[in-house]
Amino acid sequence: MAVSALPVGPDSRSATIEALRARMERVQGGPRVPVAMASDLAGLVQLRTGNSYRVDRASLALTLLAEPSRAGSWVAVVGVADLGVEAAAEYGLNLDRTIWVPDPGVDWPEVAATLVDVVPLVWLSPSGPVRPRTASRLRARLRKRSTTLLVQGDWPGCDSELRIAGQQWHGVGHGRGRLRSRLVEVECVRPGAPVRRARVRLPLEAGSGDGVAPLDGLGDRVREAAG
């Protein structure tokens, strides 16, 4: 399995997006289905198409994306430069259906909007300040395209915010062994509603700690997958 990186240049990006759109229409075969949820989080929050959700950790984003990814949905990851590919796979992400733009630079709003048009689930880490107008435009696009957005960072007007309030590590006993998993308490904050909490068992934190770097030549792999 190999995660695919999307070219950032406007010409190559447009051509690749069109190819991906055609490819995903053939693979997914029609309208997008409701967002699948991991059983541990099903009672805490229900992701809905057209909505945006803020997460404070990469591990939460991966947990939310893993179940729909297993079910066959395409996923896009934008601006998460330190994504650990092996860790993402351990969470359950299908790398063959994952598009990764590690560093969109100042063009991140355009890159995110472009991917919202063709990918049903987008995880975005903005690389700069988010203007309310930018968030509003992308929110309208989410509703038009029935896409779900997860944001790691500040984002005006999110429907819900999920954050890790505490955690316990497992796998080390009597000073021997190694860490294998952790039990976290997740809070869901929604405007005008009581705070909800749930305990979720997760793999180790996803991020730069696993030593996996972006791979070279992945733009070509996107074209191959879309062809």
WOBEL-V521560 format. One line per field, one symbol per residue. ss: DSSP state (A for helix, B for strand, O for the rest). phi: phi as a letter, one per 30 degrees, with the letter a starting at -180 (. if undefined). psi: psi as a letter, one per 30 degrees, with the letter a starting at -180 (. if undefined). Layout:
ss = ???
phi = ???
psi = ???
This chain:
ss = OOOBBOOOOAAAAAAAAAAAAAAAAAAAOOOOOOOOOOAAAAOOOOOOOOOBBBBOOAAAAAAAAAAAAAOOOOBBBBOOOOOOAAAAAAAOOOAAABBBBOOOAAAAAAAAAAAAOOOOBBBBOOOOOOOAAAAAAAAAAAAAAOOBBBBBOOOOOOOBBBBBBBBBBBBBBOOBBBBBBBBBBBBBBOOOOOOBBBBBBBOOOOOAAAOOOOOOOAAAAAAAAAO
phi = .bdcccdceeddddddddddedddddddikdddeddbdedcddcacdbdicbbcbcbdddeddddddddddjddbcbbicdceddddddddjddddbccbcdbdiddedddddddedbcdbbcbcecaecdedddddddddeddchcccccckdadiddabcbdcaabcbjcbhibibdbabcccccccbeibddcbacbcbddedlddcicceddidedddddddd
psi = kkkkkkkfkeeeeeeeeeeeeeeeeeefhalkllklkkeffefekjkkkflkkkkfkeeeeeeefeeeeefgkkkkjkgifgkjeeeeeefgkjffhkkkjeifbfgeeeeeeeeeffkfkkjkjkglkjkeeeeeeeeeeeeefhlkkkkjakjkgkelkklkfllkkkfkkhglalkelkjljkkjkkkgllkkklkkklalkkbfffgklkllgfeeeeeeef.
